Amino acid sequence: MNSFLLVGLGGAVGAVLRYFIGLITGKLTGGSNVVTGTVVANITGCFLGGFALGLFSAANYSESAELFITIGILGAFTTFSTFTLEVVNLLDESFKRLITYLFLQLFVALGFVAVGFAAASYWMGGA
């Protein structure tokens, strides 16, 4: 039962952070439908996921910390369902915007997983 509570509390933190990122991104981009809160949250979440993976593999962290951070916070912070809805909306608008959006979500976010993992390894004193 404790693990469910940790995931739930982490999820609450992640959901609030996700909402905040959406608001800030909207203000900074003037409501762009390409660089959205979803894009920023997913790229940031990928970096943080990679960083967490690096930390958890380099150090002895508890399963509780891993559940709280990865499934709880990052699970609520990143959002695949919103990603798919934004793709469908862009299908009706502009092929160039759709390709830009997909590039950001698929390739830049994936790259940030690797960057996050490398940053954690460096931070932990690895090579």
Secondary structure, 3 states (H helix, E strand, C coil): CHHHHHHHHHHHHHHHHHHHHHHHHHHHHCCCCCCCHHHHHHHHHHHHHHHHHHHHHHCCCCHHHHHHHHHHHHHHHCCHHHHHHHHHHHHCCCHHHHHHHHHHHHHHHHHHHHHHHHHHHHHCCCC
